Amino acid sequence: MVRNSGLDFLRGFALVLGIVFHSGIVYASGIGYVLQSQDRSYFLEIFCYFVHSFRMPLFFFLAGFFSEIVLIKKGLPYFLKQRTHRIFIPSLFGILFLAPWEYLFLQNKGDFLHSYLSFFNKENFLLSHIWFLIYLSLFTLLYALYKVISNRQVSFYPLDRFQWTSVICLSSLLTVIANWYFPKGMKFWGLDGTIFFYQGSFFVGGLLFSKTKPEILFSSKDSRLLTLIITVLSFIAFYFLEKKDPLWQPFYWVPFEIRFFHLVLWSLTAWAWIRLFLQWSQKIQELGDINKYLLDASLFLYLIHHPISLAWALHFRDSPLPIFVRFVLHLAVVLGVSLLSFSVYKWILSRSKLA
């Protein structure tokens, strides 16, 4: 498939949207977070649930989609080298220097070195916002291992009109089985079994769609209005079930049919948003410098924004300003400092290359 500007934009958009999400969650009611304002907004709660319902599934879908394309075009050695620079090294840096900040804010103790070292044990270990890079690293390694063992390209060609139905059913089935065996909240060194299989199903979906026909991938024959209506109704149902049945509860704490329907809606809602965004992405024909900047900056911005957001929230989350003013100011400061940091990083990089 030819390189698509709209998909490139969506990938950067999914990462940068995380900055908005982590700013909003500080002031959102009904959602737990490490640092939150005393007065919170129900509107921001809905907004955060909305963003959370599609943002990371969209990113993992696109990561799988581009992984297959890069590997086919460039080969496995290039693929692993590129992923080492773009995923594995940032993951290691993030775990060592960025993820501990959430734990340090939770501890709120004066002995920085002791608190930092205590983070790296099984009981205290938190992946924080770096979790998506860790899961993506695991998916990438498993995918590369599959390619080495099988020495084949991924082949998945169900009847064209049923391809979306097939991946949605696969994703829902994996999520239900995973939650049955690994209740959300059951973690090993920060890894959650339910999240692993849930997000992994979108990575696999991206692999499977990487060679499909464009009219199937972008659903060009579908009504965008009908897709939007179905997507919104699916999200509303998912939101109310999410409030009624928190997924950290074990499977057997709630009636089977409620949890089953909840998990299916969890997958269905994400896939519905993905399908809608893929349709909209085709309106983006050529963004040029914007796309290049998003591709270049999005990962860096996402990596460093979280400690900045926590530091701002620590001091200013309960300022006397109206809550939406605080949210907008919070977002502006975090985004501004992150962008400035990226500019400094690029300047240092350019100077080191000239030296």
Protein Blocks (a to p, Z undefined) as FASTA:
>chain_A
ZZdfklmmmmmmmmmmmmmmmmmmmmpghiacfbdcfbdcfklmmmmmmmmmmmmmmmmm
mmmmmmmmmmmmnojklmmmmmmmmmmmmmmmmmmmmmmmmmmmmnopablmlmmmmmmp
fklpcfkjmlmmmmmmmmmmmmmmmmmmnopacdddddfklmmmmmmmmmmmmmmmmmmm
mcghiagehiafklmmmmmmmmmmmmmmmmmcfklmnommbcfklmmmmmmmmmmmmmmm
mmmmcckbcfklpcfklmmmmmmmmmmmmmmmmmmmmmmmmmmmbgojmmmmmmmmmmmm
mmmmmmmmmmmmmmmmmgcbdfklmmmmmmmmmmmmmmmmmmmmmmmmmmmmmZZ
